[in-house]
Every structure is written in C-alpha cells, then in structure tokens.
Amino acid sequence: MDLEDEKDKLDKRQIEEYKKHPMINFADSINRSTIWNFRMLTKGGCLTRVLTILIIIGVFFILWRCSL
C-alpha cells in the first residue's frame, strides 16, 4: 500500500505541475510517444489532448493528400 500511496502522491504532484505549465506536459507526452508509450498522450489537461488530436489529424490529412 505504501508504494501505491507514494505513486499517487507523485502523480498528483506531477498533475499540479502540468496544470501550471501545460506545454511542458505536451512536450513530455510527445517525447513519450516517440518511445511508443501512447497511454501518456491521454494523461494531461484539456489543452494537451486537443493539441495531440490536432497533430494526429494533421498528420493523417497530410498523408491522405500526398497519396492522391
């Protein structure tokens, strides 16, 4: 239980830090995605999720336009 409590405290502290600096969270998410940890892309605030979705849609759109 102590390990879970410590992990929860760390997660809460990290979430508070990400709320203060949302672009740091976005940069961390992108860095984690390059090592295939896509679960971390969904962890974060609304701004991070919106930016991630926009980037993914943009990549798919570019790929679709180039294949025509």
CORZI-V382490 format. One record per residue. N is the residue number from 0. RES is the residue in one small letter. PHI is phi in degrees with one decimal (* if undefined). OMEGA is omega as a letter, one per 20 degrees, with the letter a starting at -180 (NA if undefined). Layout:
# CORZI-V382490
[[N:RES:PHI:OMEGA] [N:RES:PHI:OMEGA]]
This chain:
# CORZI-V382490
[[0:m:*:a] [1:d:-64.0:r] [2:l:-65.4:r] [3:e:-66.4:r] [4:d:-63.8:r] [5:e:-64.4:r] [6:k:-64.9:r] [7:d:-62.8:r] [8:k:-62.8:r] [9:l:-63.6:r] [10:d:-62.4:r] [11:k:-63.6:r] [12:r:-64.7:a] [13:q:-67.4:r] [14:i:-63.6:r] [15:e:-62.3:r] [16:e:-65.8:r] [17:y:-67.5:r] [18:k:-66.6:r] [19:k:-72.1:a] [20:h:-133.2:a] [21:p:-65.1:a] [22:m:-72.0:r] [23:i:-65.2:r] [24:n:-61.9:r] [25:f:-62.8:r] [26:a:-63.1:r] [27:d:-62.4:a] [28:s:-64.5:r] [29:i:-65.0:r] [30:n:-62.1:r] [31:r:-69.6:a] [32:s:-68.3:r] [33:t:-71.8:r] [34:i:-108.0:r] [35:w:67.6:r] [36:n:-108.9:a] [37:f:-71.1:r] [38:r:-61.3:a] [39:m:-72.9:r] [40:l:-66.6:a] [41:t:-87.4:r] [42:k:-89.3:r] [43:g:146.9:a] [44:g:-85.4:a] [45:c:-64.0:a] [46:l:-60.6:r] [47:t:-63.9:r] [48:r:-65.6:a] [49:v:-64.1:r] [50:l:-62.7:r] [51:t:-64.0:r] [52:i:-63.4:r] [53:l:-63.0:r] [54:i:-65.3:r] [55:i:-63.9:r] [56:i:-62.7:r] [57:g:-61.7:r] [58:v:-64.0:r] [59:f:-63.1:r] [60:f:-64.3:r] [61:i:-63.1:r] [62:l:-63.4:r] [63:w:-67.3:a] [64:r:-68.6:a] [65:c:-74.1:a] [66:s:-86.1:r] [67:l:-78.2:NA]]
